[in-house]
Every structure is written in structure tokens, then in C-alpha cells.
Amino acid sequence: MDDFSTYQGTLDIFKKENCVGESENCIIGAIVDSSKSTEFTASMVGYGAMGPAGYVVGKIVGQERDLRISRINDYIFVLLNFTENGVGIMPLLGTCLKINPKKLEPCYDGFVFCSYQELSDISAKNYYGIRKSVKTITLTFSDKNILCFTANMVEEALPYQENNMNIFVGRYQK
């Protein structure tokens, strides 16, 4: 079983997917916020326009935009690795209420790599604009698809989280 409770263990996980930067690996644990994703937004716009049938049509349109990106919304927890070449997103499988390396394991089949050429914006904002201990991370793609995550500045089970979040927030805080 892969252990992401240490920074080295997490690097080993990303090495299996050839997603380790030569000079930069800013790895953080996050929760997928599918309520702000493009797929969810398309579903709700369809629902508002045409009711329940519109919800189904909107969901199909949202999924067809980019299946590779929308499948991330099927997971609750992920590990994000910001390298000098792009962002690796490793979904975590298991059941628990918060990130727990003892109860979660990487899902290599769900791994997604997004190069910086595919992204038009990366941002970190205080959760609901006021909570500095939790950040909303948004990846906006060139085709306007959006992936959103929330991440704690400090994560008990991930000792590398605080240092990497400080680096990430220093670069992308808006």
C-alpha cells in the first residue's frame, strides 16, 4: 500500500505516474468541491432553464466537455502536485471524513495531469472570503472548464501540507 503520510511517500506515488518535477514539487492534500465545477454548473443551468429534463441534458453537456477533467468530480479527496511543467491530480479512494493516509489509497486509474498550457488561471482564495485557515483552489482551463478544491493550510495527517500550502498561497493567492 502506498503511504502519502510523508513527503517522500507522496513523491513515490507521483513518480509512478511520471509526475515529479526536477526542481519543483508542491504537493498538497485537498477536497474536491464538485459544486463549483463546470459539470455541476451546466447541470444547474439546464435545471433552471428546463426543469428536471434540463438537469439531465445539462449534466450530459457538462460531462461531454471533457471527460478527463470531469471524472475528478467522482472523488472526494485528491493529492495535487504543482510541478514546473503542470499539475498532477491523484484521486484518493476510501471512506473517511477527512484526509487520512491510513484509510485512503491512491487511485492510479483516475490520475490526471494538466500542463500549464491547458490552464488559463490558477487561484487560491480564502474560503468564503474570510477563512484564512482554509483555501479554495481553482484551476481554470483554456476551454473554460473549472476544477475547484478546498485545502486546509495545516493538515494533521500530512506534515508537509503547511509548508507546501504557504508556497502555493504565496504564488497564487488572489
C-alpha positions as CSV (number, residue, x, y, z in Angstrom):
1,M,0.0,0.0,0.0
2,D,1.3,3.5,-0.9
3,D,1.8,5.8,2.0
4,F,1.3,9.5,1.5
5,S,1.7,10.5,5.2
6,T,5.3,11.5,4.4
7,Y,6.6,13.8,1.7
8,Q,8.8,11.1,0.3
9,G,6.0,8.6,0.2
10,T,3.9,11.1,-1.7
11,L,6.7,11.8,-4.2
12,D,7.0,8.0,-4.8
13,I,3.3,7.9,-5.6
14,F,3.7,10.7,-8.2
15,K,6.9,9.1,-9.6
16,K,4.7,6.1,-10.6
17,E,2.8,8.4,-12.9
18,N,6.0,10.3,-14.1
19,C,4.7,13.4,-12.4
20,V,7.7,14.6,-10.4
21,G,9.3,17.9,-11.2
22,E,13.1,18.2,-11.4
23,S,13.1,21.4,-9.3
24,E,9.6,21.9,-8.0
25,N,7.1,19.6,-6.3
26,C,4.5,21.5,-4.3
27,I,2.2,18.6,-3.0
28,I,-0.9,19.3,-1.1
29,G,-3.9,17.3,0.0
30,A,-7.3,18.7,-0.9
31,I,-11.1,18.0,-1.1
32,V,-12.8,18.1,-4.4
33,D,-15.5,20.8,-4.5
34,S,-17.8,19.5,-7.3
35,S,-20.4,22.1,-6.5
36,K,-18.3,24.7,-8.3
37,S,-17.2,22.5,-11.2
38,T,-18.2,23.2,-14.8
39,E,-20.2,20.0,-14.9
40,F,-22.3,20.9,-11.9
41,T,-22.9,24.4,-13.2
42,A,-24.1,23.1,-16.5
43,S,-26.5,20.8,-14.7
44,M,-28.0,23.6,-12.6
45,V,-28.3,26.0,-15.6
46,G,-30.1,23.2,-17.5
47,Y,-32.4,22.7,-14.5
48,G,-33.2,26.4,-14.3
49,A,-34.0,26.6,-18.0
50,M,-35.9,23.4,-18.5
51,G,-36.6,21.7,-15.1
52,P,-35.6,18.1,-14.4
53,A,-35.1,17.2,-18.1
54,G,-32.8,20.2,-18.4
55,Y,-30.8,19.0,-15.4
56,V,-30.1,15.7,-17.2
57,V,-29.3,17.4,-20.5
58,G,-27.0,19.9,-18.7
59,K,-25.2,17.1,-16.9
60,I,-24.6,15.3,-20.2
61,V,-23.3,18.5,-21.8
62,G,-21.0,19.2,-18.8
63,Q,-19.6,15.7,-18.9
64,E,-19.0,15.7,-22.6
65,R,-16.9,18.9,-22.4
66,D,-14.0,17.0,-21.1
67,L,-14.4,13.5,-19.6
68,R,-10.8,13.5,-18.4
69,I,-11.4,16.5,-16.2
70,S,-15.0,15.8,-15.1
71,R,-14.0,12.3,-13.7
72,I,-12.1,14.1,-10.9
73,N,-15.5,15.1,-9.6
74,D,-16.3,11.5,-8.8
75,Y,-13.8,11.6,-5.9
76,I,-13.8,13.3,-2.6
77,F,-10.1,13.6,-1.8
78,V,-7.1,14.3,-4.0
79,L,-3.4,15.0,-3.9
80,L,-2.3,17.9,-6.0
81,N,1.3,18.2,-7.2
82,F,2.3,21.6,-8.7
83,T,5.5,21.0,-10.7
84,E,7.3,23.2,-13.1
85,N,5.5,21.5,-16.0
86,G,1.9,21.3,-14.8
87,V,-0.4,20.0,-12.1
88,G,-0.8,16.3,-11.3
89,I,-4.1,15.3,-9.7
90,M,-4.1,12.0,-7.9
91,P,-7.5,10.9,-6.6
92,L,-7.7,9.1,-3.3
93,L,-10.1,6.2,-2.7
94,G,-11.6,5.2,0.6
95,T,-14.1,6.3,3.2
96,C,-13.4,8.8,5.9
97,L,-14.4,12.3,6.9
98,K,-11.0,14.0,6.4
99,I,-7.7,13.2,4.7
100,N,-6.4,10.1,6.4
101,P,-3.5,8.2,4.9
102,K,-4.5,5.0,6.9
103,K,-7.9,4.9,5.3
104,L,-7.3,6.3,1.8
105,E,-5.2,5.0,-1.1
106,P,-4.2,6.5,-4.5
107,C,-6.4,5.6,-7.5
108,Y,-3.8,5.4,-10.3
109,D,-6.6,4.8,-12.9
110,G,-8.1,8.3,-12.1
111,F,-4.8,10.2,-12.3
112,V,-4.9,13.4,-14.4
113,F,-2.0,15.6,-15.5
114,C,-2.8,19.2,-16.7
115,S,0.0,21.1,-18.3
116,Y,0.2,24.8,-17.7
117,Q,-0.6,25.4,-21.4
118,E,-4.0,23.8,-20.8
119,L,-4.7,26.2,-17.9
120,S,-5.7,29.8,-18.2
121,D,-5.7,30.5,-14.4
122,I,-4.8,29.0,-11.0
123,S,-6.0,30.8,-7.9
124,A,-6.1,30.4,-4.2
125,K,-8.6,32.4,-2.2
126,N,-9.7,32.4,1.4
127,Y,-12.6,30.1,1.9
128,Y,-15.8,32.2,1.6
129,G,-13.5,35.2,1.5
130,I,-12.8,35.2,5.3
131,R,-11.4,31.9,6.5
132,K,-7.6,32.2,6.1
133,S,-7.0,28.6,7.5
134,V,-8.9,27.1,4.5
135,K,-8.3,27.9,0.9
136,T,-10.4,27.5,-2.2
137,I,-8.1,26.4,-5.1
138,T,-9.5,26.9,-8.6
139,L,-8.0,25.5,-11.8
140,T,-9.5,27.2,-14.8
141,F,-8.8,25.6,-18.2
142,S,-8.4,27.4,-21.5
143,D,-11.7,26.0,-22.6
144,K,-13.4,27.5,-19.5
145,N,-13.8,24.2,-17.6
146,I,-13.2,24.6,-13.9
147,L,-12.0,22.3,-11.2
148,C,-12.3,23.5,-7.6
149,F,-10.8,22.2,-4.4
150,T,-10.6,23.2,-0.8
151,A,-7.5,22.7,1.3
152,N,-6.6,23.3,4.9
153,M,-3.4,25.3,5.5
154,V,-2.5,22.7,8.1
155,E,-3.5,19.1,7.8
156,E,-2.7,16.9,10.8
157,A,-2.1,13.7,8.8
158,L,0.1,15.4,6.2
159,P,3.1,17.0,7.9
160,Y,4.3,18.6,4.6
161,Q,0.9,20.4,4.0
162,E,1.7,23.6,5.9
163,N,5.0,24.3,4.1
164,N,3.6,23.5,0.7
165,M,0.4,25.5,1.2
166,N,2.5,28.5,2.2
167,I,4.5,28.2,-1.0
168,F,1.3,27.7,-3.1
169,V,-0.6,30.6,-1.5
170,G,2.4,32.8,-1.9
171,R,2.3,32.2,-5.7
172,Y,-1.5,32.1,-6.3
173,Q,-3.4,34.0,-3.6
174,K,-5.8,36.4,-5.1
